[in-house]
């Protein structure tokens, strides 16, 4: 699935993912070797502003010896908007231009100031209606990112969004043959992706804000009820409006301190099975993937997996207990 606000062909087996979310800059360095993707380095730094992010990124690039590498930059949620829109009947190479004018009244900025891109959802998602997600971000933001990345010695290859960075991870490592909902629960709001066989059918923002230690707070009972209601409404929408089957599996992305407890409580309140997603079980890594690092760097790690395809195990192959095995770059 493509979202090329800005894209260049990879030059080497090394991939760098950069994201700034919830005041944390994360940088992941993946190597695409013959044995499949391997996380070589992953670092995070708390930052307060975009300018501070630039200086912090420069330090990490130097410390991690990443100068000259191509990178994928993941936008923060506040930097773009995403809209589900019915696509006009035009040729594929005309779709992006056609959608600019279809979404101009939905944007908070002037259409001439917006960079627009489109990614489709499967044809069977809306009873034959051709629907697409349109993503809009200010052109000035794109220019600022390009200037920052080039100033620290990296080469910008892709600008992406969290929803698709998460999809990179789950399409490789999530069993969703019968459909699954993946949830990334954060203080600044959460994301739900519903996928079938690695294809994104529905992506929704969950507005309930969940601090890292929310389950220890007095507000947790209220927030839990709100979260359950938002999850159930999204699942009901998928089943009724999209005429799809029931989602029986909900996967909770890594949280800093309470992944298991969060999944356990939600499992008791929802009809679908709720389980955890532990990246350390799937990704070969030279870095200790603690729960804190997993949540802080989830999207930057996902960004490095853009274009990687899942391979079927060869005949006679023995399972490696969930470790990422053969994979190839698209």
Residue pairs with C-beta under 8 A, 6 or more apart in sequence:
1 119
1 164
1 167
1 200
2 119
3 117
3 119
3 135
3 160
3 161
3 164
4 117
4 158
5 115
5 117
5 135
5 137
5 142
5 158
5 159
5 160
6 142
6 146
6 156
6 157
6 158
6 159
7 157
7 158
8 70
8 155
8 156
8 157
8 158
9 157
10 70
10 157
10 307
10 329
11 70
12 69
12 70
13 31
13 32
13 33
14 29
14 30
14 31
14 32
14 40
14 69
14 70
15 29
15 30
15 31
15 32
15 69
15 70
15 71
15 72
15 304
15 305
15 306
16 27
16 28
16 29
16 30
16 66
16 69
16 70
16 71
16 72
16 154
16 304
17 26
17 27
17 28
17 30
17 71
17 72
17 74
17 165
17 299
17 300
17 301
17 302
17 303
17 304
18 25
18 26
18 27
18 57
18 71
18 72
18 73
18 74
18 149
18 154
18 300
18 303
19 25
19 26
19 73
19 74
19 76
19 162
19 165
19 297
19 299
19 300
19 303
20 26
20 47
20 50
20 53
20 76
21 74
21 76
21 77
21 162
21 186
21 188
21 299
22 186
22 187
22 188
23 46
23 47
23 48
24 44
24 45
24 46
24 47
24 296
25 44
25 45
25 46
25 47
25 53
25 56
25 57
25 60
26 42
26 43
26 44
26 296
26 297
26 299
26 300
27 41
27 42
27 43
27 44
27 57
27 60
27 61
27 64
27 66
27 297
27 300
28 39
28 41
28 42
28 297
28 300
28 301
28 303
28 304
29 39
29 40
29 41
29 42
29 64
29 66
29 69
29 304
30 37
30 38
30 39
30 40
30 301
30 304
30 305
31 37
31 38
31 40
32 308
32 327
32 329
35 284
35 325
35 326
36 284
36 324
36 325
36 326
36 327
37 283
37 284
37 304
37 305
37 308
37 324
37 327
38 284
38 285
38 286
39 283
39 284
39 285
39 286
39 287
39 289
39 301
39 304
40 286
40 287
41 64
41 286
41 287
42 285
42 287
42 289
42 293
42 297
42 300
42 301
43 60
43 63
43 64
44 293
44 296
44 297
45 56
45 59
45 60
47 53
47 56
50 144
50 148
53 148
54 148
54 151
54 152
57 148
57 152
58 151
58 152
58 153
60 66
61 67
61 152
61 153
61 154
62 153
66 153
66 154
67 153
67 154
68 153
68 154
68 155
69 154
69 155
70 154
70 155
70 156
70 157
71 149
71 154
71 155
71 156
71 157
71 158
72 157
72 158
72 159
72 160
72 165
72 303
72 304
72 306
73 145
73 149
73 156
73 158
73 159
73 160
73 303
74 160
74 161
74 162
74 165
74 299
74 300
74 302
74 303
75 137
75 141
75 159
75 160
75 161
75 162
77 162
77 188
77 189
77 205
79 137
79 138
79 141
80 135
80 136
80 137
80 141
80 161
81 106
81 107
81 108
81 135
81 136
81 137
82 133
82 134
82 135
82 136
82 161
82 163
82 203
83 103
83 106
83 133
83 134
83 136
84 131
84 132
84 133
84 134
85 99
85 102
85 103
85 106
85 131
85 132
85 133
85 134
86 129
86 130
86 131
86 132
87 95
87 98
87 99
87 118
87 120
87 130
87 131
87 132
88 95
88 98
88 99
88 102
89 130
90 98
95 118
95 132
96 116
96 117
96 118
99 116
99 118
99 132
99 134
100 111
100 114
100 116
101 111
102 134
103 111
103 116
103 134
103 136
104 111
107 114
107 136
109 136
109 138
113 138
113 139
113 140
114 136
114 137
114 138
114 139
115 136
115 137
115 138
115 139
115 141
115 142
116 134
116 135
116 136
117 134
117 135
118 132
118 133
118 134
118 135
119 132
119 133
119 135
119 164
119 200
120 130
120 131
120 132
120 133
121 131
121 132
121 133
121 199
121 200
121 201
121 202
122 196
122 199
122 201
123 130
125 131
125 201
125 202
125 242
125 244
126 241
126 242
127 242
127 243
133 203
135 161
137 159
142 159
145 156
145 159
146 156
149 155
149 156
150 156
158 303
158 306
160 303
160 306
162 184
162 191
162 299
163 191
163 193
163 200
163 203
164 200
164 306
165 298
165 299
165 300
165 302
165 303
165 306
166 182
166 184
166 191
166 193
166 253
166 298
166 299
166 302
167 193
167 195
167 198
167 200
167 302
168 302
168 303
168 305
168 306
168 308
169 279
169 298
169 301
169 302
169 305
170 176
170 180
170 182
170 193
170 195
170 198
170 251
170 277
171 195
171 198
171 310
172 282
172 305
172 308
172 310
172 324
172 327
173 277
173 282
173 283
173 322
173 324
174 180
174 182
174 195
174 251
174 277
175 249
176 195
176 196
176 197
176 198
176 249
177 196
177 197
178 196
178 245
178 248
178 249
179 194
179 195
179 196
179 201
179 244
179 245
179 247
179 248
179 249
180 194
180 195
180 196
180 247
180 249
180 250
180 251
181 192
181 193
181 194
181 231
181 234
181 235
181 247
181 249
181 250
181 251
181 272
182 192
182 193
182 194
182 195
182 251
182 253
182 277
183 190
183 191
183 192
183 193
183 206
183 231
183 250
183 251
183 252
183 253
184 190
184 191
184 253
184 298
185 206
185 210
185 227
185 252
185 253
185 255
185 262
186 209
186 210
186 295
187 209
187 210
187 211
187 212
188 209
189 205
189 206
189 207
189 208
189 209
190 205
190 206
190 207
190 208
190 210
191 203
191 204
191 205
191 206
192 202
192 203
192 204
192 205
192 206
192 231
192 234
193 200
193 202
193 203
194 200
194 201
194 202
194 203
194 234
194 235
194 238
194 247
195 201
196 244
198 310
201 238
201 242
201 244
202 234
202 237
202 238
202 242
204 234
204 237
206 227
206 230
206 231
206 234
207 230
208 223
208 226
208 227
208 230
209 223
210 223
210 227
210 255
211 217
212 255
212 256
212 257
212 258
212 295
213 257
213 258
214 220
214 223
214 258
215 258
215 261
215 262
215 265
217 223
224 265
224 266
224 269
227 266
228 266
228 269
228 270
231 250
231 266
231 270
232 270
235 246
235 247
235 272
238 244
238 247
239 245
239 246
239 247
246 272
247 272
248 272
248 273
249 272
249 273
249 275
250 266
250 270
250 272
250 273
250 274
250 275
251 274
251 275
251 276
251 277
252 259
252 262
252 263
252 266
252 274
252 275
252 276
252 277
253 277
253 295
253 298
254 276
254 277
254 278
254 279
254 291
254 294
254 295
254 298
255 262
255 291
255 295
256 291
256 292
256 295
256 296
257 291
257 292
259 276
259 278
259 291
260 276
263 274
263 275
263 276
264 274
266 274
267 273
267 274
267 275
278 294
279 289
279 294
279 298
279 301
280 289
280 294
281 321
281 322
281 323
282 322
282 323
282 324
283 289
283 301
283 324
284 323
284 324
287 293
307 329
307 330
308 327
308 328
308 329
308 330
309 327
309 328
309 329
309 330
310 327
311 325
311 326
311 327
311 328
313 319
313 325
313 326
314 326
317 325
